Amino acid sequence: MHLLKKRWFQVLITAILVFLLILLIYATRFIFDPLLKYISAVALPFIGAGLLFYLTKPLMKLLEKYKIHRILSIFIVFGVLILVGYVFAIFIAPVARDQFERLVDNIPGMVNGTQNFINYWHDNQAFIPDQVIETINDITSNLQTYIEHFMTFLFGFVSQLIGFIFSIVLIPFFLFFMLKDGDKFIPFVTQIFSKKKANNLSSLLNKIDKTLTAYIQGQLIVSISIGVMLFIGYLIIGLNYALTLALFGMLMCIVPFIGPFIAVIPAMLVGVFQDPMNLFWIALIMIIAQQIEGNLISPNVMGHVLSIHPLTIITVILAAGSIAGFIGILFAVPFYAVVKAIIVHFYDTYVDSKKNKEEALI
């Protein structure tokens, strides 16, 4: 009995029970197939509506501040979303598509330029190992194919993703009811609990909501800000396909930490063929954009809500990428932030409970 009171023993028993529960769920996973199929069917519209819900939350609060009826506020939000989509489709998408098509058309010339440079370098170097020469020849002979496949995959993936999301008719319905009844969710969940437990659960759900709000809104603002800064920087140095490359950079910056490094790769590939000096200018533009984002935008937008160390972000992204690919990379950080908020909440609750018991004994 004395052993049962030991803290380490209780933690060990809890860990074993959790492991056995996971093992039991895995062994009987066929039972959950209908539920998993239902979840997979509604996951995309639910996630899409959830993202739009958090993105439009500030506008809803602003409209509520001016005492505008909620239903009317929802229609105004939908009107703004339609207007944003219309502006993008009419003014931005055609220019980006035209630049992308010209970029694809210029890929053979870029490949020939690369081969000519390597041949010139090869003819003027006396001491190059045969293995290096074979590797270079293999890369250059397939370089055009690699680039075309990558660009086609990238453009096709982004186009299909955007088209697929916005083609799902359930998203507006999900969003409508989220905007209409979102503030009723926490009271509905907590009504079955006692007052003390309801307050504790309400506090936890509010923390999760605050975490998701900070991340989703913050990441959008950060991505748009970096995209605008890249576009301005590319225009200043006269880089070809500036809008397309800036939009690609904006999309990649949705992925925390590693996104900005991926964002400049196409710009550098294009820039080096236009003028080798562009490598320096593009790197400088990204460094300036990153400094502005890291020291000015993120602290003011996200504040200290997330407080995740960069090394933790890298580890989480690498692990999620190996498990679930690009989708895992995209949702790894917010998922980790939510889990962290839950753990911190329960730990704080435990500490407060222990402190209250000690004070009661005194």
ABEGO torsion letter per residue (X at the ends): XAAAABAAAAAAAAAAAAAAAAAAAAAAAAAAAAAAAAAAAAAAAAAAAAAAAAAAAAAAAAAAAAGBBAAAAAAAAAAAAAAAAAAAAAAAAAAAAAAAAAAAAAAAAAAAAAAAAAAAAAAABABBBAAAAAAAAAAAAAAAAAAAAAAAAAAAAAAAAAAAAAABAAAAAAAAAAAAAAAAAAAAAAAABBAAAAAAAAAAAAAAAAAAAAAAAAAAAAAAAAAAAAAAAAAAAGBBGAAAAAAAAAAAAABBGAAAAAAAAAAAAAAAAABAAAAAAAAAAAAAAAAAAAAAAAAAAAEAAAGBBAAAAAAAAAAAAAAAEAAAAAAAAAAAAAAAAAAAAAAAAAAAAAAAAAAAAX
